[in-house]
Amino acid sequence: MKRQGKSYTLEEALKKMGRYCAYQDRCHQEVRQKLREMKMIPEAIDHIMAYLIEHDFLNEQRFADSFARGKFRIKKWGKLRIIRELRQREISQLAIKKSLKQITDQEYREVLDDLALKRLETLTQCTALEKKQKLSSYLLYRGWENELVYDKIRELLD
């Protein structure tokens, strides 16, 4: 026998989503998905979304800012990866631009330097060409811009 998921009243769903958004910044897409999983009807989803935005539980710019800050400082992602991930979450271009302004050029370059040096230290059993290939693919995968990556590789390995 197939078990039905719990059904929520509008009030229960509002409370649950309020806690969900208060715990951590969320993007609109995540919240809509969660509401669909809760089997809420489209009208209820729209009502709950409007309530969450109006009462500042849900704020696209705040989400973009904390996402960009966190992924840059903790995961050491470059701007291209951050942009790609924010676009996947349907964050507006304006919010993405504003969130990236928090990262200073100096801090950006310092993180790239540290990341490249740490990665290079792990590549001890490689030829010079292999080191260049592995280092570049590692940095590009993490979303660092081509010209910065290739400049850094030239600086470290030539």
Salt bridges, closest charged atoms under 4 A:
GLU12 OE1 - LYS6 NZ 3.80
ASP25 OD1 - ARG62 NE 2.88
GLU30 OE2 - ARG26 NH1 3.75
ASP46 OD1 - ARG32 NH1 3.50
ASP56 OD2 - ARG62 NH1 3.17
GLU85 OE2 - ARG81 NE 3.58
GLU85 OE1 - ARG89 NH1 3.10
GLU107 OE2 - ARG73 NE 2.77
ASP113 OD1 - LYS152 NZ 2.27
ASP151 OD1 - ARG154 NH2 2.65
GLU155 OE2 - LYS152 NZ 3.04
ASP158 OD1 - LYS132 NZ 2.95
